[in-house]
Amino acid sequence: MNDQALKEIVEEIAPALAGGVWGKVFQLSALSFAVDFRAGDGRYLLISAEPNHPRLYLIRRTVRELEKASHAPTHFPLVLRKTLGGARLTSVRKDEDDRLVRFSFAVEDATGEARPSTLVAQLTGRTSNLFLLDTGGRVVDSLRPSRGDGQEVGEVYAPPASGSALAHERKQSPIPRGEFKSPSEAADVYYRGLESARAFDARAAAATARLRQEVSRRRKLQANLARDLAAHGDADAHKRAGDLLLANIGTAERRGRTVRVRDYYAEEMPFVEMEVDENRSLQEEAARRFARYTKAKRAASEIAQRLATTGQELAALEERREVLDEIIAERDDAALEAFAGETKGGKTQKGARAKPGGKGEAEGIPGVRRYRSSDGYEILVGRGSRDNDHLTFRVARSQDTWLHAADYPGSHVVVRNQRRGEDVPHRTLLEAAQLAARFSRAREDSKVAVNYTLRKFISKPKGAAPGLVYLSSFKTLLVEPREGVERI
């Protein structure tokens, strides 16, 4: 918060809070508080000493909202409650050319005599802090441990060196006033937007990290399976060695760990040498080779199945990574929340299917983009493979039109048809097909073939992976990939 914005806010709050009584303190974070001055109009004073965004302004909240957002009080707010509880605010003033706001209170002692006490909001970037001062201006306590002249407990309070404060001041961007009624209202909207963006970035980073971890685990498993497969050796080579040992049982020339046999399975039947265990007979060695053949063959089959499954899982994770990248680029908070819940829980949320035509039916569907066609039809576009399944088999109705890019992975697209007995207009079909092409792996092509049909002609093969469907009847449109309709 820059000097000018703080000056305007102090000019606003000074008359609004004058004569107010220090009441309940809601600790919203380690360095942020909302103070009730018992104004009775639902407004509270927000004070934050967060180094990145130090600020002070009036907020309008319900007690329930504040209680829900509150944390257990730390040491400093307890000191404030003990010292300032019931104290009357006598003045609020801002230091000239410095981002320091001083709240002066009249505190009654045991004899009923009023004595002065001061709370200093030092909103100076990295040195931001709150200080409680006694009658002589000495520091009684502070929100954060502080170092420097006039900043430690027992010293007469003095502002921090101005150099760092002014450097931070230059970095502060002004708060846009827009059409807001007061500086506090503008500041509240501005900083809540920053907090929302910060929370979105944190959730996006967490979802990205979880997805990256899942991909890493699958790739590590792939490498381990490949090593296991190599360790078992070539099953056919083990069988061939066993057959050669038995075929040469009476003619083999053995020298310690080496045996010389004729390869009857090669064209010119050359002699070859094989390494064997010198403590085993040739019959026992042949039996050992056949046992290794059986084991290697079984392992190869099992490992091949696991490699195929792991490959499918990796492909699905890569598809989800694309979905997440798009959600982050669009900064779609609802979609990120649904995505994060699905990633963390391992499965898609399964909401109850809404009644046809029910109010708010599409609004509650996780993992879906919503559009409105030029003819007024609602178009729903799935995000990931599980979202596609949910959209197609739990949301879409039999007379809705379903679309998907032909021969490419991509989103399922559904055109809602509330007009029974009427076909979806061709213009809407084209717009929906363009969306299906846009949200597919063929998005970079100039023209994409898109299949479309009614939902009633779609089924899911038993055991098929999420997103895979069977179309018993369909038609095809050739369109340019684009997002050319209104997004809801």
Summary of the structure (lengths in Angstrom):
residues: 488
radius of gyration: 36.3
end to end distance: 34.5
largest distance: 119.3
contacts: 1457
relative contact order: 0.06
helix: 40%
strand: 22%
